Amino acid sequence: MQERQRWSGAKRNLVPGDLVLIVDNTAPRNSWVIGRVLQTFPDRRGFVRQVRIKTKSSCLNRPITKVCLLPEADAGCGATGTDDDALTSA
């Protein structure tokens, strides 16, 4: 028997300020719109089920199944953008 992938583990709730991609099934992924979460709407158990998103041109309500959370870049992970030290030490 195979393990069921859906809801098998807890994931982080979206919070205001998160950067997300808005899923559009009619468009290719590289043209999905980026937005920022303004407000979350949790259910009775405290899980976020819907979010209000601010895009460049509008404000939308979307279920969390139609948004993809974008991970933030770590400040300590080569944020300078130069790899000169790596090239000279090799």
Secondary structure, 3 states (H helix, E strand, C coil): CCCCCCCCCCCCCCCCCCEEEECCCCCCHHHCEEEEEEEEEECCCCCEEEEEEECCCCEEEEEHHHEEECCCCCCCCCCCCCCHHHHHHC
